[in-house]
Amino acid sequence: MKSKDRAKNRLKLILLTDRLKLSPTQLETIKLELRQVLAKYLPVDMQTIEVLLEDRLNDPQLVIQAPLFKKS
């Protein structure tokens, strides 16, 4: 990803968290707690869970990608 694209994505995230009235600390806390809950109930590695805040069609969305381990 080019630095221009990273800067654009960072600005989008800042604007979105501002609109939701979330501080960066609150957002990081939410992400950590979601990872912990998912790891408690599902066969996942906390390090592989991605928690993203996105703006899709002017609707803020929390997107979670969590690859599951196969049960043996």
N, C-alpha and C positions, 0 to 999 in steps of 0.2 A: 504494500500500500504506500502510495506516495505521501510525502509530508503534507501536501496540500489537502489530500483526502482525509488524512488523520486530523488535521486542524479543523476541517469542515465538520467531521463527525464529533469532535470534541465540543465545538460551538453548539451543535444541535443538542448534545447531551446537556450542556450548561443551560440552554434556553428551556429545555424540557423540564429539568429539575427545578428551575426557577418558577416555571408555570405551575408545577405541582407543589411548590413550596417545600422542597426537600433540600436539605443541605448535603454536601458531598459525604459528610460523616454518616448522616442518616441513610443515604443510599448504600454505602458500603456495609453498614450494619444490617440492612435488609438483605443484601446479597449473602452475607455470611450466615445469617439465621436461616435463610431459605436453603442454603447448601447443607447446613447441619440437619435440618428437618428431613430433607430428601435422603441424606445418607443414613438417617435413623430408620427410615421405613422402606427404603428401596436398596437393591444391590447396586450401589454406585460408588465411584471414587470421587470424593469431594473435590479433588484437584481438577477433574475433567468437567465439572458442572459449570456451564456458562449462564450467567444471569445478566440479561441486557434490558435496558430501558430504551424503547424505540418509539418514534412518532410515525404512526402509519395512518395516512389519510387524515391527519390532524387529530387522531385519537392516540393518546399515550398508551403504550402496551408494555407489559412486562413479559419478556420472552425468556423461557428457561429451556436450555438444551442440556440434557443429562443422559449420556450414553449408559445403558444398563448392562450389567454383567449377565451372562447367561448362567442360569442355575444348572448345576451338574447333577 
